[in-house]
Amino acid sequence: MEIDSISVAEALLSIFARVGIPREILTDQDLWEDRNLKDDDQSAFRYVVELQEKLAETAQIAANNADISASKYKTYFDIKSQDRQFQPGDEVLLLPSDSSKLLVTWKGPYTVLERRGKVDYLID
């Protein structure tokens, strides 16, 4: 399952919007313009709204950095990777992944019977 960085950023925004920031404060613009409120109360409202804006900006920066990092990692991986193609009759080794990662050993050799996809082969 691939997770999109924008979805993560939106989820973080949703979570941060629910924690300690009541919707009434964020949507009630009369609170901003009420001259009867003390300066401390108005600055608390400003702080909450500015915090939400900073969180949105931070989430966007994190999403952008995640995309850049993923792109760099893919480039680095692609440099060292090799495109391997096997023909029917070739012998190959298999690295099964169904057991513990600490106990994995190569199995084989197996004979390639046919190619079923770009990286999928039927082996005997």
C-alpha positions in Angstrom: 0.0 0.0 0.0 1.5 3.3 -1.1 0.9 6.3 1.0 0.7 9.7 -0.7 2.6 12.5 1.1 -0.3 14.9 0.5 -2.7 12.5 2.3 -0.4 12.3 5.2 -0.2 16.1 5.3 -4.0 16.4 5.2 -4.4 13.8 7.9 -1.9 15.7 10.1 -3.8 18.9 9.5 -7.0 17.2 10.5 -5.5 15.8 13.7 -3.9 19.1 14.7 -7.1 21.0 13.9 -9.0 18.8 16.4 -6.4 19.0 19.2 -7.0 22.0 21.5 -8.4 24.2 18.8 -12.2 24.4 19.0 -14.0 25.0 15.6 -16.0 27.8 17.2 -12.8 29.8 17.8 -11.5 29.3 14.3 -14.8 30.3 12.6 -16.2 33.0 14.8 -14.8 36.2 13.3 -16.9 38.4 15.7 -14.4 37.4 18.4 -11.7 39.1 16.5 -13.5 42.4 16.2 -15.1 42.5 19.7 -13.7 45.6 21.3 -15.1 44.6 24.7 -12.6 41.7 24.9 -9.3 42.1 26.8 -6.2 42.3 24.7 -5.1 39.0 26.3 -8.2 37.3 25.0 -7.8 38.7 21.5 -4.1 37.7 21.4 -5.1 34.2 22.5 -7.5 34.0 19.5 -4.8 35.3 17.2 -2.4 32.7 18.5 -4.8 29.9 17.8 -5.4 31.0 14.2 -1.8 31.7 13.6 -0.9 28.3 15.0 -3.4 26.7 12.6 -1.8 28.6 9.6 1.7 27.6 10.7 0.6 23.9 11.0 -0.9 24.0 7.5 2.3 25.5 6.2 4.5 23.0 8.0 2.4 20.1 6.8 2.9 21.3 3.2 6.7 21.7 3.7 6.8 18.2 5.1 4.9 16.8 2.1 7.2 18.6 -0.3 10.3 17.3 1.6 8.9 13.8 1.6 8.4 13.9 -2.2 12.0 15.2 -2.7 13.4 12.6 -0.4 11.5 9.8 -2.2 12.8 11.0 -5.5 16.4 11.1 -4.4 16.1 7.6 -2.9 14.6 6.3 -6.1 17.5 7.8 -8.1 20.1 6.3 -5.7 18.4 2.9 -5.9 18.1 2.9 -9.7 21.9 3.6 -10.0 22.7 0.3 -8.3 19.9 -1.8 -9.6 20.2 -4.0 -12.6 17.5 -5.1 -15.1 17.6 -8.9 -15.1 15.7 -10.9 -17.7 15.6 -14.7 -17.8 14.8 -17.0 -20.7 13.1 -20.4 -20.5 15.7 -23.0 -19.5 17.8 -20.6 -17.4 18.6 -21.7 -13.9 17.8 -19.2 -11.1 18.0 -19.1 -7.3 14.9 -18.1 -5.2 14.9 -16.1 -2.0 11.6 -17.0 -0.3 10.0 -14.4 1.9 7.5 -16.5 3.8 9.6 -17.3 6.8 11.4 -15.2 9.4 13.8 -12.6 7.9 16.6 -13.8 10.1 16.3 -17.3 8.8 16.0 -16.6 5.0 18.3 -18.6 2.8 18.5 -19.0 -1.0 16.7 -22.0 -2.5 17.4 -23.7 -5.8 18.6 -23.8 -8.5 15.2 -23.8 -10.3 14.6 -23.9 -14.0 12.7 -21.0 -15.6 9.7 -22.4 -17.6 8.2 -19.2 -18.9 8.0 -15.5 -18.4 4.6 -14.2 -17.2 5.2 -10.5 -16.8 8.0 -7.9 -16.6 9.4 -9.5 -13.4 7.3 -12.6 -13.0 8.5 -16.0 -14.0 7.1 -19.6 -13.8 9.8 -21.8 -12.3 10.0 -25.6 -11.9 
